[in-house]
């Protein structure tokens, strides 16, 4: 997996968008998501794709600006395709 925007990473610890979509699938009833270490805004982009509200906090102005630009682009674009269903996690047993 990589950055789905094709521009490469814009933050040293940037997460792939599919990973954040998967993480948010564990919170199906959450309407507003808070990311207090927003970085380049991947969680905000995922929220925009899912139609959820997002609150992001980032102390570095450079990354705050990048996040705002990415989230605004995701909100303007809207969701082109319905999200793919994510399988619910299943606890596996280990036989010894």
Number of C-alpha atoms within 10 A of each C-alpha: 8 14 15 11 10 7 8 10 15 15 14 8 9 17 18 17 21 15 15 16 20 15 13 18 16 12 10 7 8 11 12 11 16 13 15 11 13 20 27 28 29 23 29 29 25 24 23 21 21 17 14 15 13 18 13 18 14 17 11 12 10 13 17 18 15 16 25 16 15 18 23 15 13 17 17 10 11 13 13 7 7 8 10 7 8 11 8 9 7 6 6 6 6 5 4 3
